[in-house]
Amino acid sequence: MVEFSKTLHGIKADLAAGNYSSKDLVTAIYADIEQKDEAINAFITLNKEQALAAAEQADQIGYGSDAPVLNGIPLAIKDNILTEGLRTTAASKMLENFVPTYDATVIAKLKAAGAIIIGKVNMDEFAMGGSNQTSYFGPVHNPWDLERVPGGSSGGSAAVVASQQVPGALGTDTGGSVRNPAAFNGLVGMKPTYGTVSRLGVISFGSSLDQVGPLTHTVADNALLLEVIAGHDEGDSTSLPTDQYDFSSKIGQDLKGMKIAFPKEYKVDSINTEIRQRMQEAADFFESQGATVEEVSLPHSVYGINVYYIIASSEASSNLQRYDGIRYGYRSEAAQTLEEVYVQSRSEGFGDEVKRRIILGTFSLSAGAFDLYFKKAAQVRTLIKQEFQAVFDQYDLIMGPTTTSTAFLIGGKETKDPVEMYTADLLTVNSNLTGLPAISIPAGLDQAGLPIGLQLMAKAQDEATLYQVAHAFEQGHDYLSQEPNFVKGDK
């Protein structure tokens, strides 16, 4: 069997050197999935026949300097991103048998770059959740400890990369749904500036918050994937009007003279002690590299979680009303009248968490509650955005932990109370509310051997600086050599 690199750049080098063909690689990956995925439960739909055909085509094109940048590279795709002819479920009974008739823009870009779609991966239903336990297809298991969650909602995307089934994957991030699983799985996960990546063909959750982002083992791999999928799209009215992206341009530059803010709100006791210790060690490292790290305050940031769940649920309520049992998706067989088609199809087709957020959002948008909840949340969102902008007027980056804890147990106490579960997004939602880019990178392991994530935020459209600093941190630490128990064989 082919022994392939865990990184995109490693595979590119191997293919160019003729160490193996893309067809050999894809064949080996499907054999690996057959061995691993029963325990992890990450793949919902495989794309074997088409992937092997695409691999043969990639081999015919070759791997010279003029070849497409991702030629022959296998990737996994979160199951809320449309793929022509390949089932796309959003991990919901509502879309269990839905087969799109077109590719999302990001998929078209990946295919044009020569990438091979291995399959669609599990997620929280309609991307609503932070643990990957709300999926209609069952929870995904964290490769570092199969009894623990992989984070959400892009838990499947993270798990297939962490378990080394594929070298990279796409997820979506509405309130931390790329960065949270990146932290829980010891990976690099990027939420780009809002509008950097087209949302055309991405099943909507919160339209003012959603962004597609890559999950990889290394910073350089992450920048490469983002360069492929970024760019203006006339089909997405929120798409930024530029195609000039070079996210890798600062990788390798030193950090001398850089100013990094470390908010005191990211040092509170509700954050796990070991995580706070790793953050201080990260701050010390940046200072050793010539950067200045100073404490600042973001007082309105503590309201981000409240604001997020009002706005996100309201947008979800609006977006999900299209699933009515009439046009497409699940339709109740027991329904006899038009009203029963609407009510029973939605009651049977949606899971509990999706229903909960639809109810919350519908209430927030109702005539009696709109001014009190949705309008107030929108106003506080503006205050949060202004507060972050004021910090970025003086600093290059904001640093802090990605999550308040490491991965928790599947079915554990954290998931019993929905409000407690929502607070898992406490440190990530403000990036989505403000539209600013943020990245999570590995920052070591806790005493239980579980990954800890370091989050960095930058000014709008300054992903290059995020990658610069993240790469410097990566080069100063050997986290790439750390492997999950599942990969090491200690299951």
N, C-alpha and C positions, 0 to 999 in steps of 0.2 A: 504494500500500500504506500502511496505517496506521502512523504513526510513534508508538510508544507508550513511555511512561516505563519506566525499569528498576526503579522502586520501586512498592510497593503503594500508598503514599499518593499518589504521582503519578498512578497509574491511577485511583484513587478520585476524585481531583479532576477528571481529564479526563472521566470518565464523568458525574460530577455536572454538569459544565459543558456536556455535550453535544458534546464535541469528536469523539467517535466512539461507536459502540454496542459493547456487549459482543460481539455477533455479528461485527462488523467486526474487533474485537480478536482474537477466537479464530480467525477465518479467517486473519488476518495471521500469527498465531503458528504455525499449521500450515504455512503457506507458508514461514516462516522455518525451521521444523524440517526441512522437506524439503530446504532448501538446506544446512543446517549439520550435521545429525546423522550423515550418512554418515562425516564426518571425526571426530566426537567419540564416536559409538557410545554415547550415553547412554540413549536410549529403548528399552525392550524391547517395550512394548505401548502403542499409541495409543488414545485414547478419542474419536475425532473425531465420530462421529455423535451420541453422547450429549452431548458437550461443546457442540456447536452448538445442540442442543435446549435445553440448560440456559442457554446464552447468550441465546437468544430469550426464555426465561421470565424471565431477569434483566432484560432490556430492558422487558418488559411490566410488571414490578414497579416499575421506575424507580429513581432514585438520590437520592431526597430524604432528609431527616434521619431518616425513619422506616424506611428500607430496611435490610435485613440488612447487618451491618458489612462483609462481604466480597462483597456482591452484584456478580456479574459478573466477579470477580477470578480469573484463571487460575493454577493451581498444578500442580506435578508431585509425585508421591508415590513414595517408595522402594518397591521391589517386594517387600518383606516385610510390607507393611501391607495387610490384606484389603480388597478393593473388590468389592462385590456385582456379579456378572455381568461383571467385568473381570479377565482373566487375572492371576494373582499367582504368580510363580515362585520367589521368593527367589534368583533368578539360578542355579538349580540344575536339572540334568537330572531330578532326583527330582520336581520340581513343574512341569516344563516345560509341561504342559497343564492345570494346576489352575485352575479357575474358582470362586471363593468364592460361597457362597449368602447371605452377609450382609456388611455393612460393619463394619470396625473402628470402635470408638467415636470415634476421632479423625476418621475420614472422615464419620461421621454428623454430628459437630459442624461440620465444614467445610461440608458440604452445607446444614445448617440455617442457616449464616451466609451462604449464597449463593455460596460458592466453586465454581469450575468445575474439575473434574479433567481435565487435559489428557492425562495418560498416566502409566504406571508406568516408573520409571527404574532403570538398571543399578546393580549393587552387587557387593561380594564375596559369594560363595556363602554363604547362610545368615548373612550379616553377619560372616563369619570372614575377616578380612584388614584390612590397613591401607593398601592400594594400589589396590584395585579390579582386581586382576589374577587373582583366583581365580574370576571369574564364568564360568559355562558359556557365556555369550553373548559372551565376549571382553572385553578390557580397555577401560575408558573412557579417553579422551585428555584431558589437561589443556588447556583453552583458552588458557592463557598460553604453553604450549609443547606442541604435539601429540605430541612424543616423550617426554613426561614423564607420570607418574601424577597423577591428581587427588586422591589420598588415598583412604582407605577407613574403614569400608566404604561410607559414603554418598557415594561418588565421583560417581555419576550425578546425585544430587540437587544436589551442588555445581556440577558441570560445566554443567548446564542453566541454572542461575542466573547463573553467571559468564559464560557465552556469550550471555546475555540472550535465551534462548529463552522463559523464563518469569521472572516477578519474584520468585518464592518457591517453596520446596519443603520437604517434610517428609523427615527422615531419622531414623535411630535411632542411639543412642549407648550402646554396651556398655562400651567402654574408651577412648573418644575418637572414635568413628566419625562424629560430627557436627563436632566441633571440629577434628580432623585435616584433613578435606577443606576446611573453612572456611579454615583457615590456608593450605593449598596453593593456594587459589583466590581469596584476597583478599576473603573474605566474612565476615559475622557469623553465627556458629553457636552455638546455646545447648543445653546439656545441663541440663535443669531438675532440681530436687530430686526424688529418687526418690519416686514416688507422686503427683507433681503432675499427670501426664498418664496416662490409662488405657492399660494394655497389652492390653486386651481386643481381640482381632483382630490383634495383632501377632505374627508368627511368632517363636517363642521361640528365643533363643540362650542367654543367661545370665539366668535369671529374677530374680535378686537384683540385677542390674546394668543391665538394659535400660531405656532411656527414649527416648520419641519427642521430637525437638526440631526447631525450624525453622532453615532456612538462607535468608538474605536479604542484600540489599545494604546495608541501614541498620539501626541499632539500633531505631529507632521501628517499622519494619516488623516486626522480629523480635518485639518486645514485643506488637504487635498480633496476630500469628499465635499466639503462646503463650497470650494471653488467650482466644482462641477455642477452642483444643484442651484447655486445662487444666480441671480440675474433677473432683469425686468421681464414681465409677462403681461402682454396686453389683455389677456383673459382674466387677470386679477387686478381689480381697481385699487387694491391696497399695496400693490407691488411698487417698490422704489424705482425711479426712472434712471437706472444705471446698470450697465453690464460690466463696468470696470472694477473688478474685484481681484485683489492679489493678497490673499490672507496669509500667505507664507513669506511675504517680503521681509518681515522683521525677525523671523525665526533665526536664532543664532546670535542676535545682537545682545550686548550686555545690558544690565539694568542700572548702570550708573546715572545718578541724577533723577531717577524716577521717583515720583511721590505716590505712596499708597496709603489710602485711608482704611482704618480698621474701626468700624463703628462700635461704640460701647454696647449697643443693643444686641450685638452678635457675641457678647461675652457673658450673657446672663446665666443664672444657675439652672434654668430649664434646659440648657444644652448640656449634653453628656460631658462629664469631667474629662474623660480621655480625649474627646473631640476638641474641647477647649485647649487642652495641653498641646495637641497637634497643631492647632491654629497659632498658638504662641511660638511654637518651633518654626512654623512657616514664616511668621513675621521676622523672627531672628535670622532665618536664612536669607530673606530678601534684603535685610539690612547688611548682611555679610557680603552681598553682591553689589553693594553700593547704592541701594535704594533707601529712601526714607519712609518709615512706617509711623503714622501718627494716629492717635485716637480722635474720632469725630463723633458727632451725634446725629442720628436720623430719627427724631422723636415721633414723627408720623408713621414711620415704617411699621410700628407695632400694630397699626390698624389695617395693614395690608391684607391680612388673612380675612378680616371681616368684609373689607371692600371687595376682595377677589370673589368670595363665595356668593355675594349678592350679584355682582356683574356677570360672573361666569354662568351662574345658574339662570339668570335672566336671558342671557344670550342662548343658552342651551334650550330653554323653554321655547324660544322663538325658532331656533334651528330645527328642533326635533318635532315640531308640529306637522312637518311634511310626511312623517311616518304614520299614516292614517288607515292602513289596510286597503286603500283604494288604488293608489298609483303604482307602488312597488313595495317589496318587503313582505313581511309576515301578515297573513290574514286569517283571523279566527274562523275555523270551520263550523263553530257552534253559532255564529252570528246569523240572525234571521232578518233584522231590520238594519237600516242605514246607521242608526245610532249605536246599535250593538256592534256593527263592523268597526266603528271608531273606538268605542270603549273597550270591547273585548280584545280586539287586535292589539291595542296598546297595553292593556293590562297583562296579556299573555306574552307579548313580544318583548317588552322591556323588563329588565331586572330591577331589584329594589332600589339600588343606588341611583339609577337613572330616573326612576319615578320620583325619588326623594328630591332630586335636584330640579326636575321639571316643576314639581309642586312649589318648591321654594322660589324658583324664578318666576312662575306665573303669579304667585302672591306678590312678589316684589314689584311686578309691573302693573298690578291691579290699580284701579282708580283710587281706592282708599289708601294705598300703601306706596304709590309711586314716589311722591315727594318725600315721604319719610324715610324710604329705604333706597330705591334705585338712584334718585336724584342726589341724595346725600352721599351715597357711595361714589358717584361720579365726581362730586365736588372734592371729596377727600382724595380720590385718585389724582386729581390735579395738584393738590397740595403735596402729595408724595412725589409726584414727578418734579415739581419745582424744588423740593428738598434735595433730591438726588442731583439735579442739575447744579444746585449751589455747591455741592461737594465737588462735582466734576469741574467746576470753574477753577478749583484750586489743586485737584489731585488727578492723577492719570488713571488710577484704578481704585476699586473698593474690594477688600478681601473679607472673608469670613467662612464659616462652615457651610456646607451644602444642606445638611440635615441636622436635626437636634439629637439624633441617635443613630446607631448602626442598625442593620437589618433586624427586624423583629420577627417573632415566630408566626407562621401561618395559623390563623385562627386565634392568635394571642389576644391579650387584654386590650391592646391598642386598637383592635378592629371591632370591639364590642360596642363602643360608643362612637357614633358618626362624628360628633363634634371633636372628640379627641383625635380621631383619624384625620380630620381636616387640618388640625394644627401641624401635621407632618410637613405641610407645605409652607410653614411659617417663614422660612429663610429664602424661599425661591420665588414666591408669587410677585414680589415687587419688580423683578426684572420684566415680567410679563405686563404688569400694570403700567410700567413706564415705557415699555418697548425697547429697553436697553439690552445689549448683548451680555450674556453670562456663560461661563464655562465651569464645569466641575472636573477636577483632576484628582487622581489618587494622592492621599496624604498619609499613607501608612495603614497599619492594622491595629485594632484594639486588642486587649488581652485575650479575648475569645477568638482571635484570628479573623475578625470581620473587617472589611474595608471601611475607611473613613474618607470622606470627600472634602476637598478644599474648593470653595467657590470664589471666582473672580468676576467682577463686573467692570464694564468700561463704558465710555461715551458711545452714543449712537454711531454706528458704522465704523467702529474702531476695533473690529475683531482682530486685526493684525497685531495690535498691542496685547490683547488677551493671549494670543498664540505665542507671542514673544516671551511674555512672563511665564506662561504655563510651561513652555519648552525649557526655559532656564531652570525652573523648579524640577521638571522631569529629569534633566541632565544631572542635577545635583542629588538625585535619589534613585535607587535601583528598584523601583516598585514594579517595573516590567517583569522582573524575575520572579515575583510573587505569583503563585498560581493557586486557583481555587482547589479545595479538597477533592472536588469531583474530577478535576483534570489530573491531579496528582495520584488519584486512585484511593485516597483516604476518604471513603464515602460514609 
